[in-house]
Amino acid sequence: MGLSAKVFVVLLLLLVATVALARDCESDSHKFHGACFSDTNCANVCQTEGFTAGKCVGVQRHCHCTKDC
């Protein structure tokens, strides 16, 4: 196996390990009340709950929070 092939294998393994570790934890917001029409407002409420992001989802438009696990 040549040097470039070895470097490629190492980089591929590092990429796979990084992707495997990047999991998201998700939860409905406990503080957001009412229908959710603004992703920005949802994200702000989610940040007060310790999450890094939030967006409005679903037919009933509820606020859904996410963060890295």
C-alpha positions in Angstrom: 0.0 0.0 0.0 1.5 3.3 -1.1 1.8 6.4 1.2 -1.1 8.2 -0.4 -3.4 5.2 0.1 -2.4 5.0 3.8 -3.0 8.7 4.2 -6.4 8.3 2.5 -7.4 5.5 4.9 -6.4 7.4 7.9 -8.4 10.5 6.8 -11.4 8.3 6.0 -11.2 6.7 9.5 -11.0 10.1 11.2 -14.0 11.3 9.2 -16.1 8.3 10.1 -15.2 8.6 13.8 -16.1 12.3 13.8 -19.4 11.7 12.1 -20.2 8.9 14.5 -19.6 11.2 17.5 -21.7 14.1 16.2 -25.2 13.0 17.5 -28.0 15.4 18.2 -30.3 15.2 21.2 -33.8 16.4 20.5 -36.8 17.4 22.7 -39.9 19.4 22.5 -39.6 22.7 24.3 -41.1 22.8 27.8 -41.3 26.6 28.0 -42.6 27.6 24.5 -46.4 27.9 24.7 -48.8 28.2 21.8 -48.4 27.7 18.0 -44.8 28.1 16.7 -44.5 30.3 13.6 -41.0 31.8 14.2 -37.9 29.6 14.2 -36.0 32.5 15.7 -38.3 32.8 18.7 -38.3 29.0 19.1 -34.5 28.9 19.0 -34.3 31.7 21.7 -36.6 29.8 24.0 -34.6 26.6 23.4 -31.4 28.4 24.4 -32.9 29.3 27.7 -33.6 25.6 28.2 -29.9 24.7 27.6 -30.3 23.7 23.9 -28.3 25.2 21.0 -31.0 25.4 18.4 -34.7 25.1 17.8 -37.2 25.2 15.0 -41.0 25.0 14.4 -42.0 21.5 13.3 -45.1 19.5 12.6 -48.6 20.1 11.5 -49.5 21.5 15.0 -46.4 23.8 14.7 -44.7 23.1 18.0 -41.2 24.2 19.1 -38.6 21.5 18.8 -35.1 21.9 20.5 -31.8 20.3 19.6 -28.3 20.2 21.0 -25.2 18.0 20.6 -25.3 15.0 22.9 
